Amino acid sequence: MSPVRFAALGDSLTEGVGDPAGGGWRGWAALLAASLTEDAGNVRFTNLAVSGAQTRDVLERQTPAALELRPDLVSVVVGVNDTLRRSFDIHAVAVHLDRVCATLTGQGATLLTACLPDPGTMLGLPGALARPLARRQRAVNTVVHALSERYGAVHLHAADGDWTTDRTLWSVDRLHPGERGHRQLAIRFHTLLTEVGRATGEPPSPEPEFPVPSRTASLWWLATAGTGWVVRRCGDLLPQLLRLAADELGHRARGTSARLDLHASAAVAAALADLPGSTPGHAGTQRRRTGRNRTGAPGTACAAAGRSVARTTATTG
């Protein structure tokens, strides 16, 4: 039997930040790869995800590398870093992701996608600062939902739910899953893939190998490293975010906050309608590829930043 080729594209969530193993990062994609077939050694897994990657990076750097591997299965989970940049443009995000999905499915790969929580909420930012980031992440998630339907992706709903407040699922930075969270994400994807006949191995174990970070450790990280991390990741956004927060407070005082949501929704609809092959009135959701879109509720997820590595392995469990 030919080995299953699985390529993982994205940012630090898929790179595995928050799940240290063997002197590096492991993460949900590696855990999933080991459970795709009954013989874990019959999977060729390549992790192309890079910490800090945005949708443009996935299109211009990771997708060409993935095409050379001719994957049977490819995960594309990205977008949070786009929301943390001053240059955020939902039209550009939609174009980048549409091209990625079209290119990979055009080669015959099955897509895995997910929508994600917004970083402002996960970090516990004040409402006026968190709401603009939440609005951006909702826009990205809407695009991902539409493209997942369009390209017949196996899609995981991971944007909300009680799990977002379960700190045992998260690493101390509050933005990346911890080991338990990565395992839950792998399990949920495995369930969806089993439903469509793409996973035949036993699901990953939910039990972590390492202890969950204590509340003290989490608070210490936020007090010492957390602020610096945010500044490094979105330093160019901070002046604009403060202006957005002031605008948010102004609308709230006038009772016109709903206008901000309406403007954001209109921008998403326009971005989807402008995509090649979109049907007027259907916001770009016309499918280009036959197949049934599968969705599921999350066990965990979140994303954002880290280091650059591409790893190819024959999984061993």
C-alpha positions in Angstrom: 0.0 0.0 0.0 1.3 3.5 -0.9 2.0 5.7 2.1 -0.4 8.5 2.9 1.3 11.9 2.3 0.2 14.5 4.8 1.5 18.1 4.6 0.7 20.7 7.3 0.7 24.4 6.4 0.1 27.3 8.7 1.6 29.2 11.6 2.8 28.4 15.2 -0.4 26.5 16.0 0.4 23.9 13.4 4.2 24.1 14.0 3.3 22.8 17.5 4.1 25.6 19.8 2.9 24.8 23.3 3.5 21.0 22.9 7.3 20.5 23.5 8.6 17.0 22.7 12.1 15.7 21.9 13.8 19.1 22.2 11.4 20.8 19.7 7.7 21.2 19.0 5.3 18.4 18.2 1.7 19.6 18.0 -1.7 18.5 16.8 -0.7 17.8 13.2 2.1 15.3 14.2 -0.3 13.6 16.6 -2.9 13.3 13.9 -0.4 12.0 11.4 0.5 9.1 13.6 -3.2 8.0 13.8 -4.2 8.3 10.1 -3.5 4.6 9.3 -3.3 1.4 11.3 0.4 1.3 10.5 1.8 4.7 11.6 4.9 4.1 9.6 2.8 4.2 6.4 2.3 8.0 6.7 4.8 10.5 5.3 4.3 13.7 7.3 5.8 17.0 6.5 5.3 20.0 8.7 5.8 23.2 6.6 4.2 25.5 9.2 6.2 28.5 10.3 5.7 30.6 13.4 4.4 34.0 12.7 3.2 33.1 9.2 0.4 35.0 7.5 -1.8 34.0 4.7 0.6 35.5 2.1 3.4 33.4 3.5 1.4 30.2 3.2 0.5 31.1 -0.4 4.0 32.2 -1.6 6.3 29.9 0.4 4.5 27.0 1.9 2.2 26.0 -0.9 4.9 25.6 -3.5 6.8 23.4 -1.1 3.7 21.4 -0.5 3.0 20.9 -4.2 6.4 19.2 -4.6 5.3 16.6 -2.1 2.1 15.8 -3.9 0.2 15.4 -0.6 -3.0 13.3 -0.3 -4.0 15.3 2.7 -3.0 18.9 3.5 -4.0 21.2 6.4 -4.3 24.9 6.0 -4.9 26.6 9.4 -3.8 30.2 9.3 -5.1 33.8 9.7 -4.6 34.9 13.3 -1.3 36.6 12.5 -3.0 38.6 9.7 -5.4 40.1 12.3 -2.4 41.3 14.4 -1.0 43.5 11.7 -1.8 47.1 10.8 -1.9 46.1 7.2 -4.9 43.7 7.8 -7.0 43.5 4.7 -9.8 40.9 4.5 -9.8 41.2 0.7 -6.2 40.1 0.6 -6.8 37.3 3.1 -9.6 36.0 1.0 -7.5 36.1 -2.2 -4.5 34.4 -0.6 -6.6 31.6 0.9 -8.6 31.1 -2.2 -5.5 30.6 -4.3 -4.0 28.2 -1.7 -7.2 26.1 -1.6 -7.6 26.1 -5.4 -4.0 25.2 -6.0 -3.9 22.3 -3.5 -7.2 20.8 -4.4 -6.4 21.2 -8.0 -3.6 18.6 -7.4 -6.2 16.3 -5.8 -5.4 16.9 -2.1 -8.1 16.8 0.6 -8.1 20.0 2.7 -8.2 20.3 6.4 -9.3 23.7 7.7 -10.3 25.3 11.0 -11.7 28.6 12.3 -10.0 30.0 15.4 -10.7 32.1 18.5 -9.6 35.7 18.5 -6.4 36.6 20.3 -7.8 39.6 22.2 -10.3 37.4 24.0 -7.8 34.7 24.7 -5.3 37.2 26.1 -8.1 38.8 28.2 -7.6 42.3 26.7 -10.0 45.0 27.8 -13.2 45.1 25.7 -12.4 48.2 23.7 -9.1 46.6 22.6 -10.4 43.1 22.2 -13.5 43.9 20.1 -11.6 45.2 17.0 -9.4 42.0 17.1 -12.5 39.9 17.5 -14.2 41.6 14.6 -11.1 40.9 12.4 -11.0 37.2 13.5 -14.7 36.8 12.8 -14.0 38.1 9.3 -11.2 35.6 8.7 -13.4 32.8 10.0 -16.2 33.7 7.7 -13.8 33.5 4.8 -12.5 30.2 5.9 -16.0 28.8 6.3 -16.9 29.9 2.8 -13.8 28.5 1.2 -14.1 25.3 3.2 -17.5 24.8 1.7 -16.4 25.8 -1.8 -13.5 23.3 -1.9 -15.1 20.5 0.0 -12.7 20.8 3.0 -12.9 18.8 6.2 -13.5 21.8 8.5 -13.3 22.1 12.3 -15.2 24.8 14.1 -12.8 25.9 16.7 -13.7 29.6 17.2 -15.7 29.4 20.4 -17.1 27.1 23.0 -16.5 26.3 26.7 -13.1 25.0 25.9 -11.8 28.5 25.3 -12.1 29.1 29.1 -10.6 25.7 30.1 -7.0 26.8 30.9 -5.9 23.1 31.2 -6.0 23.0 27.4 -3.7 26.0 27.0 -0.1 26.8 27.4 1.0 29.6 29.7 1.0 32.2 26.9 -2.8 31.8 26.6 -2.6 31.9 22.8 -1.3 28.4 21.9 -2.8 25.0 23.1 -0.8 23.1 25.6 -0.1 19.4 25.1 -3.6 18.5 26.2 -5.1 21.1 23.8 -3.0 19.9 20.9 -4.2 16.3 21.6 -7.8 17.4 21.7 -7.4 19.2 18.4 -5.9 16.1 16.8 -8.7 13.9 18.2 -11.4 16.2 16.7 -9.8 16.2 13.3 -9.3 12.4 13.5 -13.0 12.0 14.2 -13.9 14.1 11.1 -11.5 12.2 8.9 -12.8 8.9 10.1 -16.3 10.0 9.1 -15.1 10.5 5.5 -12.9 7.4 5.4 -9.6 9.2 5.5 -8.4 8.0 8.9 -8.3 4.3 9.8 -5.9 4.2 12.8 -6.7 4.5 16.4 -7.4 8.1 17.6 -4.6 9.9 19.5 -4.6 9.5 23.2 -6.2 12.4 25.1 -3.8 11.9 28.1 -0.9 14.3 28.2 2.6 13.1 28.9 3.6 16.2 30.8 1.9 18.2 33.6 -0.4 21.1 32.8 1.2 24.5 33.6 0.0 25.8 37.0 -2.0 29.0 37.4 1.1 30.6 39.1 3.2 29.8 36.1 0.6 31.3 33.7 0.3 34.5 35.7 4.1 34.8 35.9 4.4 34.4 32.2 1.8 37.1 31.6 3.5 39.5 34.1 7.0 39.0 32.7 7.0 37.8 29.1 3.4 38.2 28.0 3.4 42.0 27.3 6.7 41.8 25.5 5.4 39.0 23.3 2.4 41.0 22.3 4.5 44.1 21.5 6.9 42.0 19.3 4.0 40.3 17.5 1.9 43.3 16.8 4.0 46.4 17.5 3.0 47.9 14.2 -0.6 47.4 15.1 -0.6 49.0 18.6 -1.0 52.7 17.5 -3.8 51.7 15.1 -5.4 49.4 17.7 -5.5 52.3 20.2 -7.3 54.4 17.5 -9.6 51.5 16.9 -10.3 51.3 20.6 -11.1 55.0 20.8 -13.4 54.6 17.8 -15.0 51.7 19.5 -15.6 53.7 22.7 -17.0 56.6 20.7 -19.5 54.4 18.9 -20.4 52.7 22.2 -21.1 56.1 23.8 -23.3 57.1 20.8 -25.1 53.8 20.8 -23.9 53.0 17.2 -21.6 50.1 17.9 -23.7 47.9 15.5 -22.4 50.0 12.6 -18.9 48.6 13.1 -20.2 45.1 12.8 -22.2 45.9 9.7 -19.2 47.5 8.0 -17.1 44.5 8.8 -19.8 42.1 7.5 -20.1 44.1 4.3 -16.3 44.0 3.7 -16.3 40.2 4.1 -19.2 39.8 1.7 -17.5 42.0 -0.9 -14.2 40.1 -0.5 -15.9 36.8 -1.2 -18.0 38.1 -4.0 -14.8 39.4 -5.7 -13.1 36.0 -5.8 -12.8 34.4 -9.2 -15.6 32.1 -10.1 -18.0 33.5 -7.5 -21.7 33.4 -8.2 -23.4 36.8 -7.6 -25.5 36.7 -4.5 -23.6 33.7 -3.1 -20.6 35.5 -1.5 -18.1 33.4 -3.2 -19.2 30.0 -1.8 -19.8 28.2 -5.1 -17.8 25.0 -5.0 -15.1 24.3 -7.5 -14.6 20.8 -6.3 -17.1 18.1 -5.7 -17.2 16.5 -2.2 -19.0 16.9 1.0 -17.8 19.5 3.5 -17.5 18.1 7.0 -17.6 20.1 10.1 -17.2 19.5 13.8 -17.0 21.2 17.2 -13.5 21.7 18.6 -11.7 20.2 21.4 -9.3 23.2 21.2 -7.4 25.5 19.0 -5.7 28.8 18.7 -2.6 30.2 16.8 0.0 32.8 16.3 3.8 32.7 16.2 7.4 31.2 16.7 10.2 29.7 14.5 10.8 28.3 11.0 11.3 24.6 10.4 10.1 22.1 7.8 10.1 18.5 9.0 9.5 15.4 7.0 9.0 12.1 8.9 7.7 8.7 8.7 5.4 8.7 11.7 6.0 6.2 14.4 3.2 6.9 16.8 
